[in-house]
Amino acid sequence: MDAKITLSFDASVIASAKAFAEENNISLSRLTEYLYRQMTSRHYQSLEDLEVAKWVMMVADGQAEYKTSKPRKAAKKEYYESRKKK
C-alpha cells in the first residue's frame, strides 16, 4: 500500500532527479522509494557510506548539503515566538 509524503528539495536537484528518472524509465516517486529502501536495508555508519552517495553528489551538481531540521517542539516554539512579536 502506498502512502503519500511531502518533501522539499532544491529546485535544481528535483529537475536533475526527474531527468535521471525519465532516462531510466522510472517515476520520481519510485526512484525515491528505491533510494530510501537502499538506505534502510543496511546499517550504515554515515550518509557518505551509502552506495547512492556518489549518485546523490552527481545529481546535486556538486557537494551535497545535508540539512537537518529543528526538532518539532523547537520549531513550534520558534513559530509561536515569532507570532508574538507582530
Residue pairs with C-beta under 8 A, 6 or more apart in sequence:
7 32
9 17
10 60
12 61
13 59
13 60
13 61
14 28
16 59
16 60
16 61
17 28
17 31
17 59
18 28
20 31
20 59
21 27
21 28
21 30
21 31
24 31
26 34
35 52
38 50
38 51
38 52
39 50
39 52
44 50
47 53
47 66
50 56
53 64
56 64
57 63
57 64
69 75
70 78
